Amino acid sequence: MRGYQDLFRTPEFTPLFLSAAVQTAAQTMSGLALGTLVYRATGSPLLSAVSMFGQSLAQVLGATLFLSGSDRLPPRRALTALALVFTAGTALLALPGLPLGALFAVVLGQGLVASLGGGVRWGLLNEILADGGDSGYLLGRSVFNMMSGVMQITGYAVGGALVTVVSPRLSLLLSAGLYAVAAATVRLGLSRRPPRAQGRPSVAATWRANARLWSDRPRRLTYLGLWLPNGLVVGCEALYVSYAPGAAGTLFACAALGMLAGDLTVGRLLPPAPRRRAATPLLLLLAAPYLLFALHPPVPVAACLVTVASVGFGASLVQQERLMTLTPAELSGHALGLHSAGMLTLQGLSASLAGSVAQVTSPAAAMTVLAAASAAVTLALAAVARRTPGTAETGAGEPGEAGEAGERPRPAPAP
């Protein structure tokens, strides 16, 4: 599989793609609306950041309890149910007079349920593109990431207009409707598939698979490279509302535009050899422009810095390709779900940390601190990886000889 057109000729790729696109638009619109609603009610950067990214904090609990379902549940049924849960939860958030405690309970409940979604979706994508050769998954995931950038630009633009001109609650109701459309697209567009692994989902099965994935040092470093630098920079993004309350939608849209450019470059333009070496430079690019927020740049300059920085999110494609080379086929969904849950958890923790620092200093100072931490973590992981056999860069180098004792990694269906 060598071209984007080939992807859309693959059975079931298009409905999976469309459902994810609608869901991404719903998520961006609802996140901006909720963050604005909480900031208007409380004036707190911390509570605003947690309301937007707080559901990510529940991902770690979901990853320890439910993640075995990523490979042990029928994909169509699981994805439909997840979209319907978000439909109901987002509609509930739009209720006038909902107490702040109840609002955060709904947000965290959504995050707990969503911890299963990444593994189901990306495991299914890997399964759909399994016959695409070495570029199948990488090419497919790059298309999803670029779609995510486009839909985030659209969602933040539309959501920003709705929040400003009408009300955040209307934006939440429209988001709930979009989640319902995503559920219908999955139910009608995907075929019934059996689970990828045998057995019932259970906490014990989740723990066993997590332990198996975490036991291999190269794979462990790959996970840390996927979670930490990215998560810290998302903490910077969580402060857009408090940094520029009237232009947060613009900053989020610029971040999505930069991410789109990075995914296009990595997924389509970089040859394999340079791509394998690109993770660390891209992660440093992700952090460096945010250091200039120490100067409190005006919104037009801030928008340019955000756009350039977000190109660095393309590093995740390189790292996911590396992860798939180190993961056996029967754990592909679980491995990708663990990546997604860990990434979102770190993003939620970083958003809380960023809000706490901004509470006692300023949003600009907090962005600078988190960006410096992200760059330091990237350099530290790269140094450790150079001393680890079978690993290079921040979990993005050439594959080693084996993923773990007695287990040969399958050829990577590139991310």
C-alpha positions as CSV (number, residue, x, y, z in Angstrom):
1,M,0.0,0.0,0.0
2,R,1.8,3.1,-1.2
3,G,-0.7,5.9,-1.7
4,Y,-3.5,7.6,0.1
5,Q,-6.0,6.6,-2.6
6,D,-5.3,3.0,-1.9
7,L,-6.4,3.4,1.7
8,F,-9.9,4.6,0.7
9,R,-10.2,1.6,-1.6
10,T,-9.6,-0.7,1.4
11,P,-12.9,-2.1,2.7
12,E,-14.1,-0.5,6.0
13,F,-11.3,2.1,6.1
14,T,-13.7,4.9,4.9
15,P,-16.4,4.4,7.6
16,L,-13.8,4.1,10.3
17,F,-12.2,7.2,9.0
18,L,-15.5,9.2,8.8
19,S,-16.6,8.2,12.3
20,A,-13.3,9.3,13.8
21,A,-13.5,12.6,11.9
22,V,-17.0,13.4,13.2
23,Q,-15.9,12.3,16.7
24,T,-12.8,14.5,16.6
25,A,-14.9,17.5,15.6
26,A,-17.3,16.8,18.5
27,Q,-14.4,16.5,20.9
28,T,-12.8,19.8,19.9
29,M,-16.0,21.7,20.0
30,S,-17.1,20.3,23.4
31,G,-13.7,20.8,24.9
32,L,-13.4,24.4,24.0
33,A,-17.0,25.1,25.1
34,L,-16.5,23.3,28.4
35,G,-13.2,25.1,29.1
36,T,-14.8,28.5,28.3
37,L,-17.9,27.7,30.4
38,V,-15.8,26.8,33.5
39,Y,-13.4,29.8,33.1
40,R,-16.3,32.2,32.8
41,A,-17.9,30.7,36.0
42,T,-14.7,30.5,38.1
43,G,-12.0,32.7,36.6
44,S,-9.6,29.8,37.4
45,P,-6.9,28.7,34.8
46,L,-6.6,25.4,36.8
47,L,-10.2,24.5,36.7
48,S,-10.5,25.6,33.0
49,A,-7.5,23.4,32.0
50,V,-8.8,20.4,34.0
51,S,-12.3,20.7,32.5
52,M,-10.8,20.5,29.0
53,F,-8.3,17.8,29.7
54,G,-9.5,16.2,32.9
55,Q,-11.1,13.2,31.3
56,S,-7.6,12.2,30.3
57,L,-6.7,11.7,34.0
58,A,-9.1,8.8,34.2
59,Q,-7.3,7.0,31.4
60,V,-4.7,5.5,33.8
61,L,-7.5,3.9,35.8
62,G,-9.1,2.6,32.6
63,A,-5.8,1.3,31.4
64,T,-5.4,-0.8,34.5
65,L,-8.9,-2.2,34.5
66,F,-10.5,-2.4,31.1
67,L,-7.7,-2.4,28.4
68,S,-7.9,-6.1,27.8
69,G,-11.2,-5.4,26.0
70,S,-9.2,-3.7,23.2
71,D,-8.5,-7.1,21.6
72,R,-11.3,-9.2,23.3
73,L,-14.4,-7.3,22.3
74,P,-16.1,-7.2,18.9
75,P,-14.8,-3.8,17.5
76,R,-18.0,-2.6,15.9
77,R,-20.1,-3.1,19.0
78,A,-17.5,-1.5,21.3
79,L,-17.0,1.6,19.1
80,T,-20.7,2.1,18.8
81,A,-21.3,1.9,22.5
82,L,-18.5,4.3,23.3
83,A,-19.8,6.9,20.9
84,L,-23.3,6.6,22.5
85,V,-21.9,7.1,26.0
86,F,-20.2,10.3,24.8
87,T,-23.5,11.4,23.2
88,A,-25.3,11.1,26.5
89,G,-22.4,12.5,28.6
90,T,-21.9,15.6,26.5
91,A,-25.7,16.3,26.4
92,L,-25.6,16.1,30.2
93,L,-22.8,18.7,30.4
94,A,-25.0,21.2,28.5
95,L,-27.7,21.2,31.3
96,P,-28.1,24.6,32.9
97,G,-27.3,24.8,36.6
98,L,-25.2,21.6,36.6
99,P,-23.0,21.8,39.7
100,L,-19.3,22.0,39.2
101,G,-18.7,18.8,41.1
102,A,-21.2,16.9,38.9
103,L,-19.6,18.4,35.7
104,F,-16.2,17.1,36.7
105,A,-17.7,13.7,37.6
106,V,-19.2,13.4,34.1
107,V,-15.8,14.5,32.5
108,L,-13.9,11.9,34.5
109,G,-16.5,9.2,33.8
110,Q,-16.2,9.9,30.1
111,G,-12.4,9.5,30.4
112,L,-12.8,6.2,32.1
113,V,-14.9,4.9,29.3
114,A,-12.7,6.4,26.6
115,S,-9.7,4.5,27.9
116,L,-10.9,1.5,25.9
117,G,-11.6,3.5,22.7
118,G,-8.0,4.1,21.5
119,G,-7.1,0.4,21.7
120,V,-10.2,-0.7,19.9
121,R,-10.0,1.9,17.1
122,W,-6.2,1.6,16.4
123,G,-6.2,-2.1,16.7
124,L,-9.0,-2.3,14.2
125,L,-7.1,0.1,11.9
126,N,-4.1,-2.1,12.1
127,E,-6.3,-5.2,11.3
128,I,-8.0,-3.5,8.3
129,L,-4.6,-2.5,6.9
130,A,-2.8,-5.7,7.7
131,D,-2.3,-6.6,4.1
132,G,-0.9,-3.2,3.2
133,G,2.7,-4.1,3.7
134,D,5.3,-2.2,5.7
135,S,3.6,1.2,5.0
136,G,0.1,0.2,5.8
137,Y,-0.5,1.2,9.4
138,L,1.9,4.2,9.2
139,L,0.2,5.6,6.1
140,G,-3.2,5.0,7.6
141,R,-2.4,6.5,10.9
142,S,-0.9,9.6,9.2
143,V,-4.1,10.1,7.3
144,F,-6.1,9.8,10.6
145,N,-3.7,12.3,12.2
146,M,-4.0,14.8,9.3
147,M,-7.8,14.4,9.4
148,S,-7.6,15.1,13.1
149,G,-5.7,18.3,12.4
150,V,-8.2,19.4,9.8
151,M,-11.2,18.6,12.0
152,Q,-9.6,20.3,15.0
153,I,-9.1,23.4,12.9
154,T,-12.7,23.2,11.8
155,G,-14.0,22.3,15.3
156,Y,-12.2,25.1,17.1
157,A,-13.2,27.6,14.4
158,V,-16.8,26.6,14.6
159,G,-16.7,26.1,18.4
160,G,-15.0,29.4,18.9
161,A,-17.7,31.2,16.9
162,L,-20.5,29.5,18.7
163,V,-19.0,30.2,22.1
164,T,-18.5,33.9,21.3
165,V,-21.7,34.6,19.3
166,V,-24.2,32.2,20.9
167,S,-23.3,30.1,24.0
168,P,-21.0,27.3,25.2
169,R,-24.1,25.2,26.0
170,L,-25.3,25.2,22.4
171,S,-21.9,24.1,21.3
172,L,-22.1,21.2,23.7
173,L,-25.5,20.1,22.4
174,L,-24.2,20.2,18.8
175,S,-21.2,18.1,19.9
176,A,-23.6,15.6,21.4
177,G,-25.4,15.4,18.1
178,L,-22.0,14.8,16.3
179,Y,-21.2,11.9,18.7
180,A,-24.6,10.3,17.7
181,V,-23.7,10.6,14.0
182,A,-20.3,8.9,14.7
183,A,-22.2,6.0,16.5
184,A,-24.5,5.6,13.5
185,T,-21.6,5.6,11.0
186,V,-19.8,2.9,12.9
187,R,-22.9,0.7,13.3
188,L,-23.9,1.0,9.6
189,G,-20.5,1.2,8.0
190,L,-18.4,-1.5,9.7
191,S,-18.9,-5.2,9.4
192,R,-19.0,-7.6,12.3
193,R,-15.6,-8.9,13.2
194,P,-14.6,-11.3,15.9
195,P,-12.3,-10.2,18.7
196,R,-8.6,-10.4,17.9
197,A,-7.8,-12.4,21.1
198,Q,-9.6,-15.2,22.9
199,G,-11.0,-14.9,26.4
200,R,-13.2,-12.6,28.3
201,P,-12.0,-9.0,29.2
202,S,-10.9,-8.9,32.8
203,V,-8.8,-6.9,35.2
204,A,-6.4,-9.8,35.5
205,A,-6.0,-10.1,31.7
206,T,-5.4,-6.4,31.5
207,W,-2.7,-6.6,34.2
208,R,-1.0,-9.6,32.5
209,A,-0.8,-7.9,29.1
210,N,0.4,-4.6,30.6
211,A,3.1,-6.4,32.5
212,R,4.2,-8.2,29.3
213,L,4.3,-5.0,27.3
214,W,6.1,-3.1,30.0
215,S,8.7,-5.9,30.7
216,D,10.8,-5.1,27.5
217,R,13.2,-2.2,28.0
218,P,13.2,-0.9,24.3
219,R,9.4,-1.0,24.4
220,R,9.3,0.8,27.7
221,L,11.5,3.6,26.4
222,T,9.3,3.9,23.4
223,Y,6.2,4.3,25.6
224,L,8.0,7.0,27.7
225,G,9.0,8.8,24.5
226,L,5.4,8.7,23.3
227,W,3.9,9.9,26.7
228,L,6.2,12.4,28.4
229,P,7.5,15.1,26.0
230,N,4.1,15.2,24.2
231,G,2.1,15.4,27.4
232,L,4.1,18.3,28.8
233,V,3.6,20.3,25.7
234,V,-0.2,19.6,25.8
235,G,0.0,21.2,29.2
236,C,1.1,24.4,27.4
237,E,-2.0,24.1,25.1
238,A,-4.3,23.7,28.1
239,L,-3.5,27.3,29.0
240,Y,-4.6,28.9,25.7
241,V,-7.9,29.9,27.2
242,S,-6.3,31.7,30.1
243,Y,-3.4,33.1,28.1
244,A,-5.7,34.7,25.4
245,P,-9.4,34.3,26.4
246,G,-10.6,36.0,23.2
247,A,-8.4,34.1,20.8
248,A,-8.1,30.6,22.3
249,G,-9.9,29.1,19.3
250,T,-7.3,30.7,17.0
251,L,-4.4,29.3,19.0
252,F,-6.0,25.8,19.0
253,A,-6.6,26.0,15.2
254,C,-3.0,27.0,14.6
255,A,-1.8,24.1,16.7
256,A,-3.9,21.7,14.6
257,L,-2.5,23.3,11.4
258,G,1.1,22.7,12.6
259,M,0.2,19.1,13.6
260,L,-1.3,18.5,10.1
261,A,2.0,19.7,8.5
262,G,4.1,17.5,10.7
263,D,2.0,14.4,10.0
264,L,2.1,15.0,6.2
265,T,5.8,15.4,6.3
266,V,6.5,12.3,8.4
267,G,3.8,10.1,7.0
268,R,4.3,10.9,3.3
269,L,7.4,12.9,2.5
270,L,10.2,11.5,4.7
271,P,12.0,8.4,3.4
272,P,12.3,5.5,5.8
273,A,15.9,6.0,6.9
274,P,15.6,9.8,7.8
275,R,12.2,9.1,9.3
276,R,13.6,6.6,11.8
277,R,16.1,9.3,13.0
278,A,13.5,12.1,13.2
279,A,11.9,11.5,16.6
280,T,14.3,13.4,18.9
281,P,14.6,16.5,16.6
282,L,10.9,16.6,16.2
283,L,10.3,16.4,19.9
284,L,12.8,19.2,20.5
285,L,10.9,21.3,17.9
286,L,7.7,20.6,19.8
287,A,9.0,22.2,22.9
288,A,11.4,25.0,21.8
289,P,9.0,27.6,20.5
290,Y,7.1,27.6,23.8
291,L,10.2,28.8,25.6
292,L,9.6,32.2,23.9
293,F,6.3,32.5,25.7
294,A,8.5,33.8,28.6
295,L,8.5,37.1,26.6
296,H,4.6,37.3,26.6
297,P,4.3,37.5,22.8
298,P,1.1,39.1,21.4
299,V,-1.5,36.8,19.9
300,P,-0.2,36.9,16.2
301,V,3.3,36.0,17.3
302,A,2.0,33.4,19.7
303,A,-0.1,31.8,16.9
304,C,3.1,31.5,14.7
305,L,5.0,29.9,17.5
306,V,2.2,27.5,18.2
307,T,2.1,26.5,14.5
308,V,5.8,25.8,14.3
309,A,5.9,23.9,17.5
310,S,3.0,21.6,16.6
311,V,4.9,20.3,13.6
312,G,6.9,18.3,16.2
313,F,3.8,16.2,17.0
314,G,4.8,14.2,13.9
315,A,7.3,12.4,16.1
316,S,4.5,10.2,17.4
317,L,4.2,8.5,14.0
318,V,7.8,7.5,14.1
319,Q,7.4,6.2,17.6
320,Q,4.3,4.3,16.9
321,E,6.0,2.6,14.0
322,R,8.7,1.6,16.4
323,L,6.2,0.3,18.9
324,M,4.5,-1.9,16.3
325,T,7.9,-3.6,15.4
326,L,8.2,-4.6,19.1
327,T,4.7,-5.9,19.6
328,P,3.2,-9.3,18.8
329,A,0.1,-9.3,16.7
330,E,-2.3,-10.6,19.3
331,L,-1.4,-7.6,21.6
332,S,-1.5,-4.9,18.9
333,G,-4.8,-3.3,20.0
334,H,-3.8,-3.5,23.7
335,A,-0.4,-2.0,22.9
336,L,-1.9,0.9,21.0
337,G,-4.5,1.3,23.7
338,L,-1.9,1.5,26.4
339,H,-0.1,4.1,24.3
340,S,-3.3,6.1,23.9
341,A,-4.3,5.8,27.6
342,G,-0.8,6.7,28.9
343,M,-0.5,9.6,26.5
344,L,-3.9,11.0,27.5
345,T,-3.2,10.5,31.2
346,L,0.1,12.4,30.9
347,Q,-1.7,15.1,29.0
348,G,-4.3,15.4,31.8
349,L,-1.7,15.5,34.5
350,S,0.3,18.1,32.6
351,A,-2.8,20.2,32.1
352,S,-3.4,20.1,35.8
353,L,0.3,20.9,36.5
354,A,0.2,23.8,34.0
355,G,-2.9,25.2,35.6
356,S,-1.4,25.0,39.0
357,V,1.8,26.8,38.0
358,A,-0.2,29.4,36.1
359,Q,-2.4,29.9,39.2
360,V,0.6,31.1,41.2
361,T,2.6,32.7,38.4
362,S,1.1,33.4,35.0
363,P,0.0,31.3,31.9
364,A,3.1,32.5,30.0
365,A,5.4,31.5,32.8
366,A,3.8,28.1,33.1
367,M,4.1,27.4,29.4
368,T,7.8,28.2,29.6
369,V,8.4,25.9,32.5
370,L,6.6,22.9,30.9
371,A,8.3,23.4,27.5
372,A,11.7,23.4,29.3
373,A,10.7,20.2,31.1
374,S,9.6,18.6,27.8
375,A,13.0,19.4,26.1
376,A,14.9,18.1,29.1
377,V,13.0,14.8,29.1
378,T,13.5,14.3,25.4
379,L,17.3,14.7,25.7
380,A,17.4,12.4,28.8
381,L,15.4,9.7,27.0
382,A,17.6,10.0,23.9
383,A,20.7,9.6,26.0
384,V,19.3,6.4,27.8
385,A,18.2,5.0,24.4
386,R,21.7,5.3,23.0
387,R,23.0,3.0,25.8
388,T,20.2,0.5,25.3
389,P,20.8,-2.4,22.8
390,G,18.2,-2.5,20.1
391,T,17.0,1.1,20.7
392,A,18.0,4.4,19.2
393,E,16.7,7.9,19.5
394,T,13.7,8.4,21.8
395,G,12.3,4.9,21.0
396,A,12.4,5.7,17.3
397,G,15.4,3.9,16.0
398,E,16.1,0.7,14.2
399,P,14.4,-2.4,15.6
400,G,16.4,-4.7,17.9
401,E,16.7,-8.4,17.4
402,A,13.8,-9.3,19.7
403,G,11.1,-7.6,21.6
404,E,11.4,-9.8,24.7
405,A,12.8,-13.2,25.7
406,G,11.4,-15.9,23.4
407,E,9.3,-13.4,21.4
408,R,10.2,-12.2,17.9
409,P,8.6,-8.9,16.9
410,R,6.6,-9.2,13.7
411,P,7.4,-6.9,10.8
412,A,6.1,-3.4,11.5
413,P,2.9,-2.4,9.8
414,A,4.2,1.1,9.9
415,P,2.2,3.7,11.8
